[in-house]
Amino acid sequence: MSKNFDPLVWRADFPILKRKIHDKPLVYFDNAASSQKPQQVLEVMQNYYQEHHANVHRGAHTLSAEATDLYEKARERMAAFIGGNVESCIFTRNTTEAINLIAYSYAMPRLKQGDEIVISHAEHHANVVPWHFVTRQTGAVIRALELTPEGHLDLDHLQSLLKPQTKIVALSHMSNVLGCLNPIAEIAAMVHEVGAVLVVDGAQGAAHIKVDVKALGADFYALSGHKMCGPTGAGLLWGKAERLREMPPFLGGGEMIRKVSLEDSTYADIPMRFEAGTPNIAEAIGLAAAADYLDKVGLEAIYAHDHYLTDYALKQLRELEGISLYGPKTGRSGIIAFNIDGVHPHDVASALDIEGIAIRAGHHCAQPLMRYLGIQSSARASFYFYNTEAEVDYFVQELGKVRDFFIRS
């Protein structure tokens, strides 16, 4: 186990990790898709529904006041978690919705034909498809940032792409396939030199790294709660207040207004301007509870354990013949994409599932990256702080058996 960190201390908090799959102990290596939830988060959400549930804002009765207080304290908690200001924290359903909000409310009203958006070959579809919407509406174009041979962002190429017509650079904090941690603060300085705006997909990063949005220097930072021990349907968009105040609402309805007549409406200030309708109240409260839990575990300790366990697994996987590995040899965090040569990754995942091991197989919502790597799809094992060396040993052992089975077949 990594020095001074014992995942067994935390595993007891996760009821699902006690499950058996096909009569085998569950080995959950699909954390990049969605992490598991500790009892502490589940209890907070249950308590809200059992003791405090009502609609938030403007209610004059006790339950509404309590629910509003819990919801707004969740916003304050998330602001502290990422080092941001409270007014700039907007609750969304997930990172995907957050990036769409930026695309529709920031990019579409501003970009025009000849403007450029820079994204990399390694982006999740959530940070690709919304920009397609923008280019179709505005005539702007997308420029592709190359990767180094190991899979890191090529910053020399980025420098050559940055021009006066560059308006938006949208990149992930951490690749969901290659596990690379990108130097966001350095990139932000480069982007701002040409007057462009930096959008960061923090879906993987916020789950594994201590985030300080002001130190990073990004203009927008988005995260998903379900990847960081929180519930599904809870995400966060942080943006610089001066950017957000310039943006029209993304959705219209209740909550986001100042005054409405049949002829016209005016809009609330941030963050309410971007939270139309009844929000995901319990999920926001659960997200804040997840932030409490991760701070208790320690993001620095989580990051170190991720690296340790990934290096531990990579060392063993390199000793298995017939296994192709994708991404850097070192310095990646919690994610290993691989293939058994000549075997479809779905077959690999199905065979491992019989042994109780949960991994992901497919294109991982990163088809441009799959094409860049010259493959159709891959298997992916992804770790978190509750995973152990013993689980890695078992995974490598069973993967070897799967390889041998298909080779003989």
C-alpha positions as CSV (number, residue, x, y, z in Angstrom):
1,M,0.0,0.0,0.0
2,S,1.1,3.6,-0.6
3,K,3.0,5.1,2.3
4,N,0.9,6.3,5.2
5,F,-2.4,5.5,3.4
6,D,-4.5,2.5,4.0
7,P,-7.5,2.1,1.7
8,L,-9.0,-0.5,4.1
9,V,-9.7,2.3,6.6
10,W,-12.2,3.9,4.1
11,R,-13.7,0.8,2.4
12,A,-16.0,0.1,5.3
13,D,-17.8,3.4,4.5
14,F,-19.0,2.0,1.2
15,P,-21.8,-0.5,1.5
16,I,-21.7,-1.6,-2.2
17,L,-18.1,-2.8,-1.8
18,K,-19.4,-5.6,0.4
19,R,-21.3,-7.0,-2.5
20,K,-20.5,-10.2,-4.4
21,I,-20.8,-10.5,-8.2
22,H,-21.3,-14.0,-9.5
23,D,-20.4,-15.2,-6.0
24,K,-17.0,-13.4,-6.2
25,P,-16.1,-10.3,-4.1
26,L,-16.7,-7.1,-6.1
27,V,-13.6,-5.5,-7.4
28,Y,-14.8,-2.1,-8.6
29,F,-12.4,-0.7,-11.2
30,D,-14.8,1.6,-13.1
31,N,-14.3,4.7,-11.0
32,A,-13.6,7.0,-14.0
33,A,-17.1,6.3,-15.2
34,S,-18.6,6.8,-11.7
35,S,-17.3,6.4,-8.2
36,Q,-19.2,4.6,-5.4
37,K,-20.9,6.5,-2.6
38,P,-20.0,6.4,1.1
39,Q,-22.6,5.9,3.8
40,Q,-22.1,9.4,5.0
41,V,-23.4,10.8,1.7
42,L,-26.3,8.4,1.5
43,E,-27.4,9.3,5.1
44,V,-27.2,13.1,4.5
45,M,-29.5,12.8,1.5
46,Q,-31.9,10.5,3.3
47,N,-32.1,12.9,6.2
48,Y,-33.0,15.7,3.9
49,Y,-35.9,13.8,2.4
50,Q,-37.1,12.5,5.8
51,E,-36.7,15.7,7.8
52,H,-36.4,18.8,5.7
53,H,-37.8,18.4,2.2
54,A,-39.6,21.3,0.6
55,N,-39.0,23.5,-2.4
56,V,-36.3,26.1,-1.9
57,H,-36.3,29.9,-2.1
58,R,-39.2,32.2,-1.3
59,G,-41.1,29.7,0.9
60,A,-42.3,31.3,4.1
61,H,-42.7,28.1,6.1
62,T,-40.1,26.3,8.2
63,L,-39.4,23.3,5.9
64,S,-38.8,25.6,3.0
65,A,-36.5,27.8,5.0
66,E,-34.6,24.7,6.2
67,A,-34.3,23.3,2.7
68,T,-33.1,26.6,1.3
69,D,-30.5,26.9,4.1
70,L,-29.2,23.4,3.3
71,Y,-29.1,24.1,-0.4
72,E,-27.3,27.4,-0.1
73,K,-24.9,26.0,2.5
74,A,-24.1,23.3,-0.1
75,R,-23.2,26.0,-2.5
76,E,-21.0,27.7,0.1
77,R,-19.3,24.3,0.8
78,M,-18.6,23.7,-2.9
79,A,-17.2,27.1,-3.3
80,A,-14.8,26.4,-0.4
81,F,-14.0,23.0,-1.9
82,I,-12.7,24.5,-5.2
83,G,-11.4,27.7,-3.8
84,G,-14.0,29.9,-5.6
85,N,-16.4,32.6,-4.7
86,V,-19.9,31.6,-3.8
87,E,-21.8,33.7,-6.3
88,S,-19.9,32.1,-9.2
89,C,-20.9,28.5,-8.2
90,I,-23.8,27.3,-10.3
91,F,-25.4,23.9,-9.6
92,T,-25.8,21.8,-12.8
93,R,-26.7,18.1,-13.3
94,N,-23.1,17.3,-14.4
95,T,-20.1,18.5,-16.3
96,T,-21.9,17.9,-19.7
97,E,-24.6,20.4,-18.8
98,A,-22.1,22.9,-17.5
99,I,-20.1,22.9,-20.7
100,N,-23.4,23.2,-22.7
101,L,-24.3,26.2,-20.6
102,I,-21.0,27.8,-21.5
103,A,-21.5,27.0,-25.2
104,Y,-25.0,28.4,-25.4
105,S,-24.7,31.3,-23.0
106,Y,-21.2,32.5,-23.5
107,A,-19.9,31.2,-26.9
108,M,-22.9,31.5,-29.2
109,P,-23.7,35.2,-28.5
110,R,-20.0,36.2,-29.0
111,L,-18.3,34.0,-31.6
112,K,-18.5,34.7,-35.3
113,Q,-17.2,33.4,-38.6
114,G,-13.4,33.2,-38.6
115,D,-13.2,32.8,-34.8
116,E,-11.4,29.7,-33.5
117,I,-12.0,27.2,-30.7
118,V,-9.1,25.0,-29.6
119,I,-9.8,21.5,-28.2
120,S,-7.4,18.5,-28.0
121,H,-7.7,15.0,-29.4
122,A,-8.0,13.7,-25.9
123,E,-11.3,15.4,-24.9
124,H,-14.4,13.6,-23.6
125,H,-17.4,14.1,-25.9
126,A,-18.8,16.4,-23.3
127,N,-16.0,18.8,-24.3
128,V,-16.4,18.2,-28.0
129,V,-20.0,18.0,-29.1
130,P,-21.2,21.3,-27.5
131,W,-18.5,23.1,-29.5
132,H,-19.9,21.5,-32.7
133,F,-23.2,23.2,-31.8
134,V,-21.3,26.5,-31.5
135,T,-19.5,26.2,-34.8
136,R,-22.8,25.3,-36.6
137,Q,-24.5,28.4,-35.2
138,T,-21.7,30.9,-35.5
139,G,-19.4,29.9,-38.3
140,A,-16.4,29.6,-35.9
141,V,-14.0,26.6,-36.5
142,I,-12.4,24.1,-34.2
143,R,-8.6,23.6,-34.1
144,A,-7.2,20.3,-32.9
145,L,-4.4,20.3,-30.3
146,E,-2.0,17.5,-30.8
147,L,-0.6,15.1,-28.2
148,T,3.0,14.1,-27.5
149,P,3.9,10.5,-28.3
150,E,3.2,9.6,-24.7
151,G,-0.2,11.2,-24.7
152,H,0.4,14.6,-22.9
153,L,-0.9,17.8,-24.4
154,D,1.7,19.3,-26.8
155,L,2.2,22.7,-25.4
156,D,4.5,23.8,-28.2
157,H,1.7,23.0,-30.7
158,L,-0.8,24.9,-28.4
159,Q,1.5,27.9,-28.6
160,S,1.4,27.8,-32.4
161,L,-2.4,27.5,-32.4
162,L,-3.0,30.5,-30.2
163,K,-3.8,33.6,-32.3
164,P,-5.9,36.7,-32.1
165,Q,-8.8,34.8,-33.6
166,T,-8.6,32.2,-30.9
167,K,-11.6,32.9,-28.6
168,I,-12.0,29.7,-26.5
169,V,-9.6,26.9,-25.4
170,A,-11.5,24.0,-23.9
171,L,-9.4,21.2,-22.3
172,S,-9.7,18.6,-19.6
173,H,-7.9,18.8,-16.2
174,M,-7.3,15.1,-16.5
175,S,-7.8,12.7,-19.4
176,N,-10.5,10.1,-18.8
177,V,-8.6,7.6,-21.0
178,L,-4.9,8.4,-20.6
179,G,-4.9,9.6,-17.0
180,C,-2.7,12.6,-17.8
181,L,-2.9,15.6,-15.5
182,N,-2.7,18.7,-17.6
183,P,-0.8,21.9,-16.5
184,I,-3.9,24.1,-16.4
185,A,-2.2,27.1,-14.7
186,E,0.5,27.2,-17.4
187,I,-2.1,26.8,-20.1
188,A,-4.3,29.5,-18.7
189,A,-1.4,32.0,-18.9
190,M,-0.8,31.1,-22.5
191,V,-4.4,31.4,-23.4
192,H,-4.9,34.7,-21.7
193,E,-2.0,36.2,-23.6
194,V,-4.0,36.2,-26.8
195,G,-7.2,37.3,-25.0
196,A,-8.9,33.9,-25.2
197,V,-11.0,32.2,-22.6
198,L,-10.1,28.9,-20.9
199,V,-12.8,26.3,-20.2
200,V,-11.7,23.3,-18.1
201,D,-13.5,20.0,-18.0
202,G,-12.8,19.0,-14.4
203,A,-14.9,15.8,-14.2
204,Q,-11.8,13.6,-13.5
205,G,-9.6,16.3,-12.0
206,A,-11.9,17.4,-9.1
207,A,-12.3,13.8,-7.9
208,H,-8.5,13.2,-7.6
209,I,-6.8,16.5,-7.2
210,K,-7.1,19.4,-4.8
211,V,-8.6,22.2,-7.0
212,D,-8.1,25.9,-6.5
213,V,-9.8,27.6,-9.4
214,K,-8.3,31.0,-8.8
215,A,-4.8,29.5,-8.7
216,L,-5.5,27.6,-11.9
217,G,-6.5,30.7,-13.6
218,A,-9.3,29.2,-15.7
219,D,-12.3,31.2,-16.8
220,F,-14.7,28.3,-16.3
221,Y,-14.3,25.0,-14.4
222,A,-16.9,22.3,-14.5
223,L,-17.2,19.1,-12.4
224,S,-19.5,16.1,-11.8
225,G,-20.5,14.9,-8.4
226,H,-21.0,11.3,-9.2
227,K,-17.3,10.9,-10.0
228,M,-16.2,12.2,-6.6
229,C,-18.3,10.1,-4.2
230,G,-21.4,12.3,-4.7
231,P,-24.8,11.5,-6.2
232,T,-25.7,11.4,-9.9
233,G,-27.5,14.5,-11.1
234,A,-25.3,16.9,-9.2
235,G,-22.6,19.0,-10.9
236,L,-21.1,22.4,-10.6
237,L,-20.0,25.1,-12.9
238,W,-17.7,27.8,-11.6
239,G,-17.0,30.8,-13.7
240,K,-15.4,34.2,-13.2
241,A,-18.1,36.5,-12.0
242,E,-17.4,39.1,-14.7
243,R,-17.9,36.4,-17.4
244,L,-21.1,35.0,-15.9
245,R,-22.7,38.4,-15.5
246,E,-22.2,39.1,-19.2
247,M,-24.0,35.8,-20.1
248,P,-27.8,35.5,-20.9
249,P,-29.6,32.7,-19.1
250,F,-29.3,29.2,-20.5
251,L,-32.9,28.1,-19.5
252,G,-36.0,30.2,-18.7
253,G,-38.6,29.7,-16.1
254,G,-39.0,30.0,-12.3
255,E,-36.2,30.9,-10.0
256,M,-34.0,32.7,-12.6
257,I,-36.1,35.8,-12.9
258,R,-36.5,39.3,-11.3
259,K,-39.8,40.4,-12.9
260,V,-42.1,38.7,-15.4
261,S,-45.0,40.2,-17.5
262,L,-46.7,38.7,-20.5
263,E,-44.6,41.1,-22.6
264,D,-41.1,40.7,-21.1
265,S,-39.0,39.4,-18.3
266,T,-35.8,40.4,-16.5
267,Y,-33.3,38.1,-14.9
268,A,-31.9,37.4,-11.5
269,D,-28.2,38.0,-10.8
270,I,-25.7,35.1,-10.7
271,P,-25.9,32.3,-9.7
272,M,-29.7,32.2,-9.7
273,R,-29.8,33.4,-13.3
274,F,-28.6,29.9,-14.4
275,E,-30.7,27.7,-12.1
276,A,-34.2,27.7,-13.7
277,G,-36.9,25.6,-12.1
278,T,-36.8,23.4,-9.0
279,P,-33.1,22.4,-8.6
280,N,-31.7,19.0,-7.6
281,I,-31.9,19.9,-4.0
282,A,-31.0,16.6,-2.4
283,E,-28.3,16.0,-4.9
284,A,-26.7,19.4,-4.2
285,I,-26.7,18.6,-0.5
286,G,-25.2,15.2,-1.2
287,L,-22.5,16.8,-3.3
288,A,-21.5,19.0,-0.4
289,A,-21.4,15.9,1.8
290,A,-19.1,14.2,-0.7
291,A,-16.8,17.3,-0.6
292,D,-16.7,17.0,3.2
293,Y,-15.9,13.3,2.9
294,L,-13.1,13.8,0.4
295,D,-11.6,16.5,2.5
296,K,-11.6,14.1,5.4
297,V,-9.8,11.5,3.4
298,G,-7.5,14.1,2.0
299,L,-7.2,15.0,-1.7
300,E,-3.4,15.0,-1.5
301,A,-3.5,11.4,0.0
302,I,-6.0,10.4,-2.7
303,Y,-3.8,11.7,-5.5
304,A,-0.7,10.0,-4.1
305,H,-2.6,6.7,-3.7
306,D,-3.9,7.0,-7.3
307,H,-0.4,7.3,-8.6
308,Y,0.9,4.5,-6.5
309,L,-1.7,2.0,-7.4
310,T,-1.5,3.0,-11.1
311,D,2.2,2.5,-11.2
312,Y,1.8,-0.8,-9.2
313,A,-0.7,-2.1,-11.8
314,L,1.3,-0.9,-14.8
315,K,4.4,-2.7,-13.6
316,Q,2.6,-6.0,-13.5
317,L,0.6,-5.4,-16.8
318,R,3.9,-4.7,-18.7
319,E,5.0,-8.2,-17.7
320,L,2.0,-9.8,-19.5
321,E,2.6,-10.6,-23.1
322,G,-0.1,-9.6,-25.6
323,I,-1.3,-6.5,-23.6
324,S,-1.2,-3.1,-25.3
325,L,-1.2,-0.1,-23.0
326,Y,-2.1,3.4,-23.9
327,G,-0.8,6.6,-22.3
328,P,2.3,7.7,-20.3
329,K,4.5,5.2,-18.7
330,T,4.5,7.1,-15.5
331,G,2.8,10.1,-13.9
332,R,-0.8,9.1,-14.6
333,S,-3.5,9.1,-12.1
334,G,-5.8,6.2,-11.5
335,I,-6.6,5.3,-15.1
336,I,-5.2,2.5,-17.4
337,A,-6.5,2.0,-20.9
338,F,-5.5,-1.3,-22.5
339,N,-6.3,-4.0,-24.9
340,I,-5.6,-7.7,-25.2
341,D,-4.2,-8.1,-28.7
342,G,-6.8,-9.6,-31.0
343,V,-9.6,-9.6,-28.4
344,H,-12.5,-7.2,-28.3
345,P,-12.6,-5.2,-25.1
346,H,-16.2,-6.0,-24.5
347,D,-15.3,-9.7,-24.4
348,V,-12.5,-8.8,-21.9
349,A,-14.9,-6.9,-19.7
350,S,-17.5,-9.6,-19.8
351,A,-15.0,-12.3,-18.9
352,L,-13.7,-10.2,-16.0
353,D,-17.2,-9.5,-14.8
354,I,-17.7,-13.3,-14.3
355,E,-14.8,-13.1,-11.8
356,G,-16.4,-10.1,-10.0
357,I,-14.2,-7.4,-11.6
358,A,-15.9,-4.3,-13.0
359,I,-14.0,-2.5,-15.7
360,R,-15.2,-0.3,-18.6
361,A,-15.0,-1.2,-22.3
362,G,-15.7,0.8,-25.4
363,H,-14.7,4.2,-26.7
364,H,-15.1,5.9,-23.3
365,C,-16.9,8.9,-24.9
366,A,-13.6,9.7,-26.6
367,Q,-14.0,8.6,-30.2
368,P,-11.5,11.2,-31.5
369,L,-8.9,9.9,-29.1
370,M,-9.5,6.3,-30.2
371,R,-9.0,7.3,-33.8
372,Y,-5.9,9.2,-32.8
373,L,-4.5,6.1,-31.1
374,G,-5.4,4.0,-34.1
375,I,-7.9,1.8,-32.3
376,Q,-11.7,1.4,-32.3
377,S,-12.0,1.0,-28.5
378,S,-10.3,-0.2,-25.4
379,A,-10.7,-1.7,-22.0
380,R,-10.2,0.6,-19.0
381,A,-9.4,0.0,-15.4
382,S,-9.7,3.0,-13.1
383,F,-8.9,3.2,-9.4
384,Y,-9.9,5.2,-6.4
385,F,-8.7,5.6,-2.9
386,Y,-10.7,2.6,-1.7
387,N,-9.0,0.2,-4.1
388,T,-6.2,-2.0,-2.9
389,E,-3.0,-3.8,-4.0
390,A,-4.7,-7.1,-3.5
391,E,-7.4,-6.1,-5.9
392,V,-4.8,-5.1,-8.5
393,D,-3.1,-8.5,-8.0
394,Y,-6.4,-10.3,-8.5
395,F,-7.2,-8.2,-11.6
396,V,-3.8,-8.9,-13.3
397,Q,-4.1,-12.6,-12.4
398,E,-7.6,-12.9,-14.0
399,L,-6.7,-10.8,-17.0
400,G,-3.9,-13.2,-17.7
401,K,-6.4,-16.1,-17.6
402,V,-8.7,-14.2,-19.9
403,R,-5.9,-13.6,-22.4
404,D,-4.9,-17.3,-22.3
405,F,-8.5,-18.4,-22.8
406,F,-9.0,-16.3,-25.9
407,I,-5.6,-17.1,-27.4
408,R,-6.3,-20.8,-27.1
409,S,-9.8,-20.2,-28.6
